[in-house]
């Protein structure tokens, strides 16, 4: 399968390589307390394109290995005991992938080398809201709606998670498929956060892909158990975008947005029925919209053992879903960027193994489709 090759504006560092490419010092992420000024050192230079030097790093996708994007800040914030959000799972997922040999240092592990620019963030979000987030000046009410204890580490994580999804899209457009170890903050709205989501990495990345010319038609396929309400609201009416959300009808958010296509699933739905409904919706949506780039939110909170899910999929059903989505999209010659989406469990190792299903299947499909 031949894909259009593109190197976008997100600088890349190859994890573990003896010779790495990073953004210039003016683009590297600085302490969260410095972000309020929105200097180029914090957000990068708007409009600047940083292209990796292919003479000094292995080609993404070399050796038949799917690019995996990770940043240490994904799990940097410390949650209080008993907090529902599993912050440690992103690093645990990456560690599990390395142990399994799916993620190989110096071969297929990449990390974003800069935070998003102010222009990139404000394409999807209100500027005043973005400034308040980065200056840690949100009201107590706004922070309660997000539901995460505030810290400089949380601001850093928020920005680098967006950067990671942007890089995932860049590398997917370049070699056909790439997957992040975080991402999927689909409850973040234009001017407010919600449900553990602060900045909407999906909307920011989709709009940047359109603005940069990376793609003309971007489809977001959101299979998290919760509706992607923030993404739907931000992208509603935006030419060149399509939001497909297949979610439990009875779950959060109570007040739903209107996606380009919503598939409301009944409580307790099992593997076979889920696969039939979601597969049909994906194929029909692709036929109608004809995307040239897909961003996939692979939430694992659809399984029966998830703390916040209302569906009844097995882990084997999760494997079936990932194979179906990736095979359908890649089989049509369309690049796919995958993010992990939601998943909740007090057993972090078990949850990490569920998240890693996306990366295991991505590696399988990367080779099966000859990428």
C-alpha positions in Angstrom: 0.0 0.0 0.0 1.4 3.4 -1.0 0.8 6.4 1.2 1.6 10.1 0.6 4.7 10.9 2.6 4.7 14.1 4.7 6.9 15.5 7.5 4.9 18.0 9.5 5.7 20.8 11.8 6.1 18.7 15.0 9.8 18.2 15.6 10.7 14.6 16.6 13.2 13.1 18.9 14.0 9.4 18.2 14.0 7.7 21.6 17.2 5.7 22.3 19.0 6.6 19.1 22.7 7.4 19.3 22.2 10.5 17.2 18.9 12.3 17.8 17.1 15.2 16.2 15.4 17.7 18.5 13.9 21.1 18.1 16.2 24.1 18.5 16.5 25.4 22.1 13.9 28.1 21.3 11.3 25.3 20.8 12.0 23.0 23.7 9.4 22.8 26.5 10.2 24.9 29.5 8.7 24.9 33.0 5.0 25.3 33.1 5.4 28.4 35.2 6.9 30.1 32.2 4.1 29.3 29.8 1.9 32.3 30.7 4.1 34.6 28.7 3.5 32.5 25.5 7.0 33.2 24.3 8.4 31.1 21.5 10.5 29.2 24.0 7.3 27.8 25.5 5.1 27.1 22.5 7.5 27.1 19.5 7.4 29.6 16.7 4.1 29.8 15.0 4.4 28.7 11.4 7.9 27.3 11.8 8.4 23.9 10.3 11.0 21.6 11.9 11.9 18.7 9.6 13.9 15.8 11.0 17.2 15.2 9.2 16.8 11.8 7.7 20.6 11.3 7.6 20.7 11.2 11.5 17.7 9.2 12.5 16.2 5.9 11.2 13.3 6.3 8.9 10.0 6.0 10.8 8.5 2.6 9.9 11.9 1.1 9.1 12.4 -2.6 9.7 8.7 -3.1 9.6 8.1 -1.5 12.9 5.1 0.7 13.6 6.1 4.1 15.1 5.2 4.4 18.8 5.0 7.9 20.3 5.6 8.4 24.1 6.6 11.2 26.4 7.7 10.9 30.0 5.4 13.7 31.1 2.3 11.6 30.2 2.5 10.0 33.7 4.3 12.8 35.5 1.5 14.3 37.6 1.0 12.5 41.0 -2.6 11.6 41.8 -3.9 11.5 45.4 -4.6 8.0 46.8 -7.9 6.6 45.5 -8.3 9.1 42.6 -10.2 7.6 39.7 -7.9 8.8 36.9 -5.2 6.2 36.3 -2.3 8.6 35.6 0.4 6.0 35.9 -1.0 3.8 33.2 0.6 5.6 30.3 4.1 5.0 31.4 3.1 1.5 32.5 1.7 0.8 29.0 5.0 2.0 27.4 7.0 -0.1 29.8 4.9 -3.2 29.0 5.4 -2.6 25.2 9.1 -2.3 25.7 9.2 -5.6 27.7 7.1 -7.3 25.0 9.4 -6.1 22.2 6.7 -4.1 20.5 8.4 -0.8 21.4 12.2 -0.9 20.7 14.4 1.9 21.8 16.4 3.3 18.9 14.1 1.6 16.4 10.5 2.7 16.6 10.1 4.9 19.7 9.6 8.6 19.1 8.9 11.5 21.4 7.7 15.1 20.6 10.5 17.6 21.0 8.4 20.7 21.5 5.1 21.8 22.9 2.3 23.1 20.6 2.3 26.7 19.4 -0.3 29.1 20.7 -1.7 29.3 17.2 -2.1 25.5 17.0 -3.9 25.4 20.4 -6.2 28.4 19.6 -7.3 26.9 16.3 -9.5 24.6 18.5 -9.7 26.6 21.8 -10.5 30.0 23.1 -7.3 32.0 23.6 -8.4 33.2 27.0 -9.0 29.6 28.1 -5.6 28.5 26.8 -3.8 31.3 28.6 -5.7 30.5 31.8 -4.7 26.8 31.6 -1.1 27.5 31.0 -0.8 30.2 33.7 -2.7 28.0 36.2 -5.4 30.6 36.5 -8.5 28.6 35.9 -11.3 29.2 38.5 -12.0 26.6 41.1 -15.2 25.7 39.3 -13.4 25.2 36.0 -10.9 22.9 37.7 -13.6 20.9 39.5 -15.3 20.3 36.1 -12.0 18.9 34.8 -11.6 16.7 37.9 -7.8 16.6 38.2 -5.6 18.0 41.0 -3.8 21.0 39.5 0.0 21.3 39.2 2.7 22.5 36.9 3.3 18.8 36.0 -0.3 18.6 34.8 0.1 21.6 32.6 3.3 20.1 31.1 1.5 16.8 30.6 -1.5 18.5 28.9 0.7 20.2 26.4 3.0 17.3 25.6 0.0 14.9 25.2 -1.3 17.3 22.5 2.2 17.4 20.9 2.4 13.6 21.0 -0.9 13.2 19.1 0.3 15.9 16.6 3.5 13.9 16.1 1.5 10.6 15.8 -0.5 12.2 12.9 2.7 13.4 11.2 4.3 10.0 11.3 1.1 8.2 10.3 0.8 10.5 7.2 4.4 9.7 6.5 4.4 6.0 6.7 0.7 4.9 7.0 0.3 4.1 10.6 1.5 5.4 14.0 0.2 5.1 17.6 0.5 7.2 20.7 0.7 5.9 24.3 -1.7 8.6 25.5 -4.2 11.0 23.9 -8.0 11.0 23.3 -9.0 14.1 25.5 -12.3 14.3 23.7 -14.3 15.9 26.6 -12.3 19.2 26.3 -14.5 21.9 24.8 -13.7 25.2 23.0 -13.5 27.2 26.2 -13.7 24.7 29.0 -12.4 21.4 30.2 -14.4 18.4 31.4 -14.1 14.8 32.4 -10.4 14.7 33.0 -9.8 16.5 29.6 -8.2 20.0 29.4 -7.0 20.5 25.8 -8.6 18.5 23.0 -5.7 16.8 21.3 -8.0 15.3 18.7 -9.4 18.6 17.5 -6.1 20.4 17.7 -4.4 17.7 15.6 -7.2 17.5 13.0 -7.3 21.3 12.5 -3.5 21.4 12.2 -3.5 18.6 9.6 -5.9 20.7 7.5 -4.1 24.0 8.0 -0.7 22.5 7.1 -2.0 20.8 4.0 -1.2 17.3 5.4 -4.8 16.3 4.7 -7.9 17.7 3.1 -10.5 15.5 4.8 -9.8 14.3 8.4 -12.1 11.7 10.0 -12.1 11.2 13.8 -13.2 7.7 14.8 -14.0 7.7 18.5 -14.8 4.3 20.0 -14.4 5.3 23.6 -17.4 4.2 25.7 -18.1 7.9 26.3 -19.3 10.3 23.5 -16.6 12.6 22.1 -18.7 15.6 23.0 -15.9 18.2 23.1 -14.5 17.1 19.7 -18.0 17.1 18.2 -18.7 20.6 19.5 -15.3 22.1 18.4 -15.4 20.6 14.9 -19.2 21.0 14.2 -19.5 22.7 10.8 -15.8 22.8 10.1 -15.2 21.9 6.4 -13.0 18.9 5.9 -13.8 17.2 9.2 -16.0 14.3 10.2 -16.7 13.0 13.7 -17.9 9.4 14.2 -18.7 8.5 17.8 -19.9 5.1 18.9 -20.6 5.2 22.6 -22.8 3.9 25.4 -26.1 5.8 25.3 -26.4 5.7 29.1 -23.0 6.9 30.0 -21.2 10.3 30.5 -21.8 13.0 29.3 -25.5 13.2 30.2 -25.9 16.1 27.8 -24.7 14.8 24.4 -23.3 16.9 21.5 -24.2 16.1 17.9 -21.4 14.4 16.0 -21.3 14.0 12.2 -22.5 10.5 13.1 -23.5 9.2 16.5 -24.0 5.5 17.2 -25.7 5.1 20.6 -25.1 1.6 22.0 -27.3 -0.1 24.6 -26.0 -1.0 28.1 -24.5 -4.4 28.2 -23.8 -4.8 24.5 -21.5 -7.8 23.8 -18.8 -8.6 21.3 -20.7 -9.8 18.2 -23.4 -7.2 18.2 -20.9 -4.4 18.9 -18.7 -5.5 16.0 -21.6 -5.7 13.6 -22.9 -2.2 14.5 -19.6 -0.4 14.7 -18.1 -2.0 11.6 -21.1 -1.0 9.5 -21.0 2.5 10.9 -17.3 2.9 10.1 -17.5 1.5 6.6 -20.6 3.6 5.7 -19.0 6.8 7.2 -15.8 6.2 5.2 -17.7 5.7 2.0 -19.8 8.8 2.6 -17.0 11.2 3.7 -14.0 9.7 1.9 -11.3 10.8 4.4 -7.6 11.0 3.5 -6.5 10.8 7.1 -8.1 9.0 10.1 -7.5 9.8 13.8 -8.6 6.9 15.9 -9.5 7.1 19.6 -9.3 3.5 20.8 -10.8 3.8 24.3 -10.7 0.5 26.2 -13.5 1.5 28.6 -15.8 -0.6 26.5 -14.8 -3.9 28.2 -16.9 -5.6 30.9 -14.3 -5.2 33.6 -13.9 -1.4 33.2 -14.8 0.7 36.2 -16.6 3.4 34.1 -17.9 1.4 31.1 -21.5 0.4 30.5 -20.7 -2.2 27.7 -19.8 -5.8 28.0 -17.0 -6.5 25.6 -14.3 -9.1 26.3 -10.6 -8.5 25.8 -10.8 -10.7 22.8 -13.6 -8.5 21.5 -11.2 -5.6 21.9 -8.6 -7.3 19.7 -11.3 -7.9 17.1 -12.3 -4.3 17.2 -8.8 -3.0 16.7 -8.1 -5.4 13.9 -11.4 -4.4 12.2 -10.7 -0.7 12.5 -7.1 -0.8 11.3 -7.7 -3.3 8.6 -10.7 -1.3 7.2 -8.8 2.0 7.2 -5.4 0.8 6.0 -7.1 -1.5 3.5 -8.6 1.6 1.9 -5.1 3.1 1.6 -5.8 5.8 4.3 -3.2 6.6 7.0 -4.3 6.1 10.6 -3.1 7.8 13.7 -4.1 6.0 16.9 -4.5 7.2 20.5 -5.3 5.2 23.6 -8.5 7.0 24.8 -10.1 6.2 28.1 -9.8 3.2 30.4 -10.4 2.9 34.1 -9.3 0.2 36.7 -7.6 0.1 40.0 -5.4 -2.6 38.5 -2.9 -0.5 36.5 -1.1 -3.5 35.0 -4.3 -5.0 33.7 -5.4 -1.6 32.3 -2.1 -1.1 30.6 -2.4 -4.5 29.0 -5.8 -3.5 27.6 -4.4 -0.2 26.2 -1.5 -2.1 24.7 -3.9 -4.1 22.5 -3.9 -1.1 20.1 -0.1 -1.2 19.8 0.1 -4.9 19.5 -2.5 -5.0 16.7 -0.9 -1.9 15.1 2.4 -3.8 14.8 0.6 -6.8 13.4 -1.2 -4.6 10.8 1.8 -2.6 9.9 3.5 -5.7 8.6 0.4 -7.3 7.2 -0.3 -4.2 5.0 3.4 -3.9 4.0 3.9 -0.5 5.4 
